[in-house]
């Protein structure tokens, strides 16, 4: 059975399999989120609702930290929007591959387009551009990560909250390692490398700022440097 002739079910199952390395990295992160949200004063349904409706790990952590610190809702919304601006890049990259699909497909696929899902499914489109059912692979990756993320959150609610000091175990490093593994293969030119390095340096320099503002500043700085250098490169090549 070739990739082009794979059935919808085979594509979906392949997506689930391809998501497994990222799922394993995300589970500890989800457990930590469930634990921290409960410790920050969220109730069970608020915590589950954030993971199932927001479904964006970095934004969820920032929002919980800001809410616990008493930050205003407007500021929280603004910060999480900035942090998630990278999803616009993912959406723009995926648009040529999914624009032919009906809205009943595009809406749920758009909701599932988080970092890990993009990293696992976008290469599929590049490797098999002539396949007409790659979206089933995309769906398999997205559903797998969505389900595992929410299960991990529930584990954090009922297990992590009862384990003293679990937040200091360093389990969240699993997601950091996952993100590093996701980013490294895509650093193929100087603007990308410069953007990542800038974000890293600024994040370290602003780590102690309140309300996780360092993360916001680092994100904007990295995007600005990458965009500037990429624009210069395009002008030079013309």
C-alpha angles and dihedrals in degrees: 000000000000125000091250093054097044113129124239091257092050091050091049092049091048089053091054090050093047090052095056099091090052093042090055090051092048099049096075089046091053092048090052091049092052090049096047094045091055091046089051091059102265116141123229097266094045090053094047090044093054092052094045099040105030094033096179115117101202093044091048093053093047092047093050092049092049094046090050089051092052096248117168118263094239092056091047092052092048093049095049091048091054092047091051097047088104087072088070088062090051091049093049090050093050097042097085089053100047105029091098092060121097118256092256086068101037096054098055092038090052091051091052094050101112127143097273095045092051092048092052101041107033093070087055090062091047093049096044106028094156095056112108096203105050087121088074089060088049089051092050092053093045097047092046093053094041093052094044092047093053093044089051090050091053090049088053091050097051102026110023094048089059095049112085115234097001090141089065095052092091094236090141089070087078089071092046089054090047092053091049090052091049095049102043098070090054097054093100102140141033098260091055093047092046092049093052093045091048092051091049095049094045092046091054093045093050098036094117096052113118125254093023089284090147090068091053093047092047092051093050093044094051093048092047094051093045092048093047094050092044091051090050090050093052091050091049093050093052 
